[in-house]
Amino acid sequence: MLYWSEILGASVYRNDKNIGNVENLMLHPEEKIIAGFLLERRNRDIRYRYFPYSQIETMKRDRIDLKGSMELKTLTKADGKQYMFCEDFLKKTIQDDKGEWIGRVADFGFDPSNGFVRDMIFSGSFVEDMWIGRKRMPVLYQVEFSREFITIDKETREEITGLNKGLRQWLK
């Protein structure tokens, strides 16, 4: 499993030639899958360049190798409306099916073989993060992504676990 915070800024190569670094990603909210990665804009670029997830040959934390014949695509306005971008996804409110606030998305993990989002790291508050640590939640089929917030059901709420990286654990 790879996390967004690990892949951000990774170098992208095609035929062993560096073509840029990952700046953002395109997430398909209904399918909970990563559709592609956006590269940083160069001085002469008006629109972002991106590549679909299906064009990845190998992916590691600091390097993504693309298939040799693959060409980069230009992000259109229609693409922008169809997908959710990571910058919009992070810090989204997570609430349960009764409307109770759970936290905000801080990071998320995905399967590098197929791009499916598998779990989310979320934050309750700064003080809670410092004392107890952040929490992890699996992304099950009952988790719903929308442009405003993320909704989970009772079963998913029961699956939330702590990462035990807060000061309380350290002081024990």
C-alpha positions as CSV (number, residue, x, y, z in Angstrom):
1,M,0.0,0.0,0.0
2,L,1.2,3.5,-0.9
3,Y,0.0,6.7,0.7
4,W,-0.6,10.0,-1.0
5,S,2.0,11.8,1.2
6,E,4.6,9.3,0.1
7,I,4.0,9.6,-3.7
8,L,3.6,13.4,-3.8
9,G,6.6,14.9,-5.6
10,A,7.7,11.5,-7.1
11,S,9.6,11.7,-10.3
12,V,7.9,10.4,-13.4
13,Y,9.9,8.6,-16.1
14,R,9.1,7.4,-19.6
15,N,11.9,5.5,-21.4
16,D,14.2,6.4,-18.5
17,K,13.7,10.1,-19.3
18,N,12.4,12.3,-16.5
19,I,9.2,14.1,-17.7
20,G,8.1,15.7,-14.5
21,N,7.0,15.3,-10.9
22,V,3.7,14.4,-9.4
23,E,1.8,17.4,-8.1
24,N,-1.8,16.2,-7.7
25,L,-4.0,13.2,-8.6
26,M,-7.4,12.7,-10.1
27,L,-9.8,10.6,-8.0
28,H,-13.0,9.1,-9.4
29,P,-15.4,9.6,-6.4
30,E,-18.0,7.0,-7.3
31,E,-15.6,4.2,-7.9
32,K,-13.1,5.2,-5.2
33,I,-10.2,4.8,-7.6
34,I,-7.3,6.9,-8.7
35,A,-7.9,7.8,-12.4
36,G,-4.6,9.6,-13.0
37,F,-1.8,11.8,-11.8
38,L,-1.2,15.5,-12.6
39,L,2.3,16.7,-13.3
40,E,3.6,20.1,-12.2
41,R,3.2,22.8,-14.8
42,R,6.3,24.0,-16.6
43,N,6.8,27.7,-17.4
44,R,5.2,27.3,-20.9
45,D,2.3,25.2,-19.9
46,I,-1.2,26.7,-19.7
47,R,-3.0,23.6,-18.6
48,Y,-1.8,20.7,-16.4
49,R,-0.4,17.6,-18.1
50,Y,-1.5,14.2,-16.7
51,F,-1.3,10.5,-17.4
52,P,-4.0,7.8,-16.7
53,Y,-3.3,5.3,-14.0
54,S,-3.5,2.5,-16.5
55,Q,-0.3,3.8,-18.2
56,I,1.9,3.1,-15.1
57,E,4.4,0.3,-15.6
58,T,5.9,0.4,-12.1
59,M,5.4,2.6,-9.1
60,K,7.5,3.2,-6.0
61,R,7.5,5.9,-3.4
62,D,9.9,8.2,-5.2
63,R,9.6,7.0,-8.8
64,I,6.9,6.2,-11.4
65,D,7.8,4.5,-14.7
66,L,5.3,4.9,-17.5
67,K,4.8,2.6,-20.5
68,G,7.1,3.6,-23.3
69,S,4.6,4.5,-26.0
70,M,2.4,6.5,-23.7
71,E,1.8,10.2,-24.4
72,L,0.8,12.8,-21.7
73,K,-2.7,14.2,-21.9
74,T,-3.8,17.8,-21.3
75,L,-6.3,18.4,-18.5
76,T,-9.6,19.8,-19.9
77,K,-12.4,21.5,-18.0
78,A,-14.6,18.5,-18.6
79,D,-11.9,16.3,-16.9
80,G,-11.8,18.8,-14.0
81,K,-15.6,18.4,-13.5
82,Q,-15.6,14.6,-13.7
83,Y,-12.9,13.9,-11.2
84,M,-12.1,15.1,-7.6
85,F,-8.5,16.3,-7.1
86,C,-6.4,15.3,-4.1
87,E,-6.2,18.9,-2.8
88,D,-10.0,18.9,-2.7
89,F,-10.2,15.4,-1.1
90,L,-7.7,16.1,1.7
91,K,-9.3,17.9,4.7
92,K,-12.8,16.7,3.7
93,T,-15.1,16.2,6.6
94,I,-15.9,12.7,7.5
95,Q,-19.3,12.1,9.1
96,D,-21.3,9.0,10.0
97,D,-24.7,8.1,8.6
98,K,-26.4,10.0,11.5
99,G,-24.5,13.2,10.6
100,E,-22.1,13.1,13.5
101,W,-18.7,14.6,12.8
102,I,-15.8,12.1,12.9
103,G,-12.8,14.1,11.6
104,R,-11.0,15.3,8.5
105,V,-9.0,13.4,5.9
106,A,-5.3,13.9,6.4
107,D,-3.9,11.2,4.1
108,F,-5.1,8.1,2.2
109,G,-3.6,4.9,1.1
110,F,-4.2,3.1,-2.2
111,D,-3.3,-0.2,-3.8
112,P,-0.4,0.5,-6.3
113,S,-1.5,-2.5,-8.5
114,N,-4.9,-1.1,-9.4
115,G,-5.3,2.4,-7.8
116,F,-8.2,1.5,-5.4
117,V,-8.4,3.7,-2.3
118,R,-8.0,1.2,0.6
119,D,-7.8,3.3,3.8
120,M,-7.8,6.9,5.1
121,I,-5.8,8.5,7.8
122,F,-7.9,11.2,9.5
123,S,-7.5,13.8,12.1
124,G,-9.9,14.8,14.9
125,S,-8.2,18.0,16.0
126,F,-4.7,19.3,16.5
127,V,-4.8,18.6,20.3
128,E,-6.2,15.1,19.8
129,D,-3.5,14.4,17.1
130,M,-0.8,15.5,19.5
131,W,-2.0,13.5,22.5
132,I,-3.6,10.4,21.0
133,G,-2.4,10.4,17.4
134,R,-4.3,10.2,14.1
135,K,-6.7,7.4,13.3
136,R,-7.0,5.0,10.4
137,M,-10.2,3.9,8.7
138,P,-10.7,1.3,6.0
139,V,-12.5,2.4,2.8
140,L,-15.3,-0.2,2.5
141,Y,-18.1,-0.3,0.0
142,Q,-20.3,1.6,2.5
143,V,-18.0,4.7,2.5
144,E,-19.4,7.4,0.2
145,F,-17.3,10.2,-1.3
146,S,-19.0,13.4,-2.4
147,R,-17.7,16.9,-3.2
148,E,-18.8,18.2,0.2
149,F,-18.0,15.4,2.7
150,I,-17.4,11.7,3.2
151,T,-20.1,9.6,4.8
152,I,-19.5,6.3,6.6
153,D,-21.8,3.7,8.1
154,K,-21.9,2.1,11.5
155,E,-19.8,-0.9,10.5
156,T,-17.0,1.3,9.1
157,R,-17.1,3.4,12.3
158,E,-16.4,0.3,14.3
159,E,-13.4,-0.5,12.1
160,I,-11.6,2.8,13.0
161,T,-8.3,2.2,14.8
162,G,-5.8,4.5,16.3
163,L,-2.2,4.7,15.0
164,N,-0.9,5.1,18.6
165,K,1.7,7.7,17.6
166,G,0.7,10.4,20.1
167,L,2.4,11.8,23.1
168,R,0.3,9.6,25.4
169,Q,1.9,6.5,23.9
170,W,5.4,8.0,23.9
171,L,5.1,9.0,27.6
172,K,4.1,5.5,28.6
